[in-house]
């Protein structure tokens, strides 16, 4: 495929201005939703083949969230598209000022493998609502989902409006040689730096949705049974292959035996025997599977650890050495290492000593500790007494900070991310105040100071 020709075709289509109209955007969103519903069974089969996800988990963690995002954009589209009048300072009298949300143009969305449908289509919804043309590059590691994405897009939209490019690193590299007007990337910090370096050569604005080691703290006053259950949920959805999964746990030293007991009960409740449960997802590839096994090989496994056929049991690991590899890199699997602490300050200081995470979780009943956590911990998002749930709220912006990325999307934030806020000043001609013109005398300055003080 000639990517340069494709990019040029999309730029030319954008220049016709058709994608900027309300009717076109609304119909495109409706058509996307119809297409997704039409292909639901194929989507379920694709996710089952790629990640061994059940249809139920696919709907809850991918399809349902996409429908929710489409519904939000449809509901707010007309209002978001309106040119918004803002105040004009007296110094500019007579004039009116506006903010005009214009689409960037041709957008490139690079999606990952862990939620291959959701993380391709959720940003796509925002890009459509904002009036852009789009090229989607799904991950080659989830090939069946990539193929259904291509099928949905190619049978629903003209390729000069929205298209899909399949392939691996070579295809992504070739795509990036073209000048896009905006790039939206979801993946690892390592690859994110490469994308950012490439984008910098053409000064292309971008959003980086990355990851990192998202911490969780359980305090002495927490509802321990519920904390264990919700941490188990956050760590087993998609077999822990979630960018906002709790990556490690800081737990008060007095709670460890009870926590391990409650965690194991939750796993039994969810799956009975995860390795024999067909609804328990598998690890995406043999390479990633072997990597996860190597992380726990020499560690103190307290619970779980069994594995077979590219599946790994939910696993608790008690950490003695904080420098071990499992505590240095993002796990991206159903392994939850934990450290013990004595004081909350000790736990907070450990988190603050590391890179800013995409998510941070705190289990406590203490309002004071919640307030302190909110004030001291810098993270893309924070959830108290649960995991993952901020992602499911369309009214909250989602994104990282620092090493976990930058830029926000979901709901209103998506429309803003894929739009350029263009400032407009409409100066009137019926009056021309001469104070601003040269020569700027002391007498003029005296009057100017009264206005601009």
N, C-alpha and C positions, 0 to 999 in steps of 0.2 A: 504494500500500500504506500502511495506517495503522501506522506504526512504533510508536506508543505502545500500540496494541492488541496488536501482536505482542510487544513487550517485556513487557507485563502478562501475556499468556498464558504466556510462558516463566517468569515469576516465580511464577505460580500453579501451573504444572506442577512447578517446583522445590519448592514448599512442600508437595507431596504426599509428599516424601521418597523417592520411588521411585528417583531418579537416584543416591541415596547408597548403595544396597545393592551388595554385591559382585557378585551374580549379574547385576544390570542392567548394571553397568559392563563386566563381562567380555563379556557378550553384545553390547553396543554396539560394543566394540572388534573382536570377531570379525565382526560384521555389516559394519563399515566395511571390513575387510580383504577380505571376500567381495565386496563391491560394487566395490571397486577392481579386483580380479582380473576380475570380470565385465565391466568396462568398459575393460579395458586397451587394446584396439584403438582405441576412441574417444578415449582419452586421448592415444595416440600421434598420431592424426590432428589433434587439437586443438593440441598443442604444435608440430606440423609447420606448421600454418597460422599460428600466432601468432609463432613464433620460428624456424621452419625447422629445428627440432631433429630429429635422427634418433631412431628408436625406441630405439636402443642408448643414446644420450646421455640421453634422457628416463628410461630405467630406472635408469641409473647415478646420475644427479644428482637425480632426483625420486622416482619410484616405489619404487625399492629402498630408499631412505633412510626412506620412510614405513613400509614393511613392517618395517624394522629397528626403528623406533620403536614400532610396535604390538607387536611381539614382546617388546620390553623391558618395556613396561607390563604386558602379560599375565603375564609371568614374575614380576614383582615386585609385582603389584597387591595380593594378599592381605597381604603383609608390610607394604606401605606404608600400608594402611588400618588396621592394628592400632593401637589406643590404646597409646602407648608410656609405660611407667612410668619416671620419673626419680627421682633422689635427693631426699629431703626433709631440710632442715637440722634440727638438733636443736632449734632455737628454735621450730619448728612442731610438735614432738612433742605428742600422737600424731596423725599424719596420713599420707596417701599422696598423691603428686603424679603427674600425667600430662600428656602432650601429645596432644591430639586434633586430627588433621588434618581440618578440615572444608572442603567446597567453598565458594567465595565466593558462588556463586549463578548469576546470568545474566552470561555472558561475551561480549564483542564482540571478534572477531578481524578485523583489517583487514590484508589481504594485498597484496603488491606484484605487479608484472607479470613480474619477471625469472625467478623460479622459481614460477610462479603456482599450480601444484599443490602442490609441497612446502611452500611457506610459508603455505599455507592449512591443509593437513592435518596438518603436523607439530605445530603448537601445538594443533590440534583434538584430536589424540590425547591430549595431556597434560590438556586440559580435560575430556575424557570420563573419563579414568582418575581424575581428582580428584573427579568427581561433579557437574559443572556442567551447566547448559543453555547453548547456544551460538548466537550469530548470526555468520555469516561474511559479510564484505564483500570479494569478490574485486576485483581491479583491472579497470577498464573498458578498459585498454590491451591486455589479453590476453583478448578477448571469447570466443573459442572455448573456451578453458580455463575461463573463468568459467561458461559454459553447461554444460559437462560436470560441473563442481563442483556446480552447482545440480541437475542431473539425478541425480547420485549421492546427494546429500543428501536430495532430495525423495522419491526412491523407496526410501530406506533407513530414514529416521527421520521421526517425527511432527514437524510444524513447531513445535509448542510445546516440543519437546526441542532439535532442531537445525534451523536454517533458513539459507537463503542469500538475501542481498539484492544484486541486480545494479544497476548504474548507475555514475554518476561522482561528481564532487565534491558535487553537490547532494544526492544520496542519502546520502553519507557524512556530510555536515553535518546532515541531518535525523536520521539515526540517533544522532548524538552529542548531540542535544537530549534524548534519553532517559537515564534514570539506570540505567546498567549497574553491576554489582557489581565488574567487572574489565574492563580494556581491554588488548588485546595488539596492538601496532602494529608492522609492519615497513615501513620506507621511509626517506626522506631525513631528515636532521636538521632541515631547514627545515619540513617537514610535521609532524615529530615534536614540534616546539615548539608548533605549533597544537593538536595533539591533547592535549598536556600542559596547555596553557592552558585548554582546554575541560574536561578532566577535573578540573582544580583547582577549578572552580566547584561541583562536587558532591563534592569530596574522594574521587574514584574512584581506587583504586590502579591502576597500569598498568605494563606492560613496554614499553620502547621498544627495538626492534632496528633500529639505524640503520646508518650507514656511515662514510665518510670516506676519507682517502687512506692506504691500507695500504702501508707501505714494505717493501722487501726490500733486504738488504745481501749483497753477494758479496765475500768477503775473498780475499786473495792465496793462501791455502792451500786454498781450496775446490776440490772436484771440479768443474771448470768445465764440462765436457761435460754432466754430470748436472744441474748448476745451471741451465744454459741450457735443457735439455730440460724440466725441471720448472717453470721460470718460463714457458716457452712454453705448457705444459699449463694452468697456472693462469690465463694471460691469454687463452687461446683457448676454454676451456670456456664455452659459452653466449656466444661472441664477446665475452668480457670483461665481460659484463653480470652481474657477480657482486659482491655486497657485500664479499666477502673476497678478491677478486682482487688480486694485487699491483698497486698503483696507480702506484708509481714505484720506480726502482731506484737504489741507491747502490753503485757498483762501483769497485774500485781502478783507478786510471788506467792501470796497466800491462796490464790484462786486456781492454780494450775491443775491439781487433781480433779476438782469439780468441773472445770472447763473441758478437760479432755473427755470426761465421762459424758457431759452434755453434748459435745461436738459429735462423739461417736453415735449417740442416740439419734441425733439429727440426721446423720448420714444414713443410718439404718431406716429411719422414717422415710427419707427421700427415695432411696434406691434399693433397700434390703441388701443386695449384693451388687455393688456398682459394676464389677467386671462381668457379671452375668446379665445385667439389665440393659436391654437394647436401647433404652431411652437415655442412657448415660453417654454423653458425647465422647468421641475419640480424639486423640491428638492429631493434628493436621498432617504431619508427615513423619516418616521414620527418623529423619535427622533431628526434628524437634523432640520426638519421643526419646531418642537416645540421649539428647542433651539434658532432658528432665531427669532421666535415670541417673546420669552422671552427677547431677546436683545433690542427690540424696545418698549417693553411694557410701560416703564416709561420714554421714551425719547421724545424729541421735534421733532415729525415727520413733516417735512415741505412739503414733497411731497410723494405720494404713501402710502404704508403700508397695503393696502387691501390684503386679502389672501383667498384662498379656494382650496380644493382638492389638497393639497400638492404643491400649487403654491403661490409665494409671489411676489407682484408687486415690480418693481424697486422703491427703497425707499431712500429719502434723509432725514438725521437726523442732526439737528444743535446741536452741543455739547457745553454745558456750563461747565460741570464738566469733566475734563480730566481723572479723576480716575474711571469713570464709566466703567462697564464691557465691553461694546462695544468697548472701546478704549484700552482694555488690552489684548484681545484675538483675534486671526485671525477670521474674520467673515465668510468667505466661503459661501457667499450668496449675493443676489441682494440688499444689503444695503450699502449705501455710507454715512458714518458720515462725517461731516466737521467742522473744526475749522477755525476761522478767525485770521488774523495776520495784523500787521501794517507795519513791516519792513521785508525784505527778511532774514536778520540775525535771526530774531525771528523764522521764519519758519524753516530755516536750523538747528538751535539749537535744535528745538523740535525733528526733525528727528534723529539728532546725539545723543540725550539723550536716545534713545531707541535701541533695538536690531537691528543689521544690517539686512535689508530686502532682499528678493529675487529679487525684482525689485523696481525701483524708477522712477517716472515720473515728468517731469517739462514742463509746458506750458508757454512759453515766446518767445519774439522776440529778447531778449537781449543776444548778444554774451557774454558779461561780466558775466551775471548771469549764463549762460550755463557753462562757464569755471569754475566759482566758485562752481557750483553744482557738476561738474565732479571731482573737486579736493577735495571737503570737504565731499561728501556723499559716504560712502562705501556701495555698494549694489551688488547683483549678476549681475545685468544688469541695464542699464539706457536707457530710451527713451525720447527724446525731442518731444513735441507737438504730442504725440500719446500714446497709451497703447498697450501692448502685442506684438508689432511687432518684437521685437528682437528675440522672440521664433521662428518666421517663417523664419529667415535667417540662412540657413544651414552653412554659412561661419562664423558665430559667435559662439563661445563656450557658452554653457548655463549651469548655475549652481549657487549655492549660495555662501555665505561667512558668517562665524561665525554661528550664530543661524539658518540661512537659509540654511545651509548645506555646503558641500565641495565636490570638484570634478566637472569636466565639461564633457559635451557630446554634440552631434550634429556634423555632418560632420567630419572634421579632428580630433576634440577633442574626438569624439566617438571612433575612431580607436585607438587613443593614450590611452584612458581610459582603454580599454579592452586588452591592450598590455603592456608587460613589456619590457622596453628599456634595452636590454642586451648589456653591453660593451664588446668588443672583441679587444685584442691586438695580432697581429701576429708578433712575434719577429723572425728576420732572423738569420741564423746560419753561414753565410759566414764571419761575423766579430764579434768579442767579445771584447768589450772595457773594459779594466781591472780597470778603475777608480772606478767603483762602488763597487768592491769587497774589503773585509777586507784583511789587515788592512787599515783603512781609515786614511791616514797620512796627515800632514799639507800640504805637497806638492800636494797630490791628491786634497785636499780641495780647493787649490788655483785654479786649473783647473775647478773643479766642479762649483765654484762660477762664473766663466766666462760664463758658460752655463746656470746655474740656478740663474739668477740675476733679 
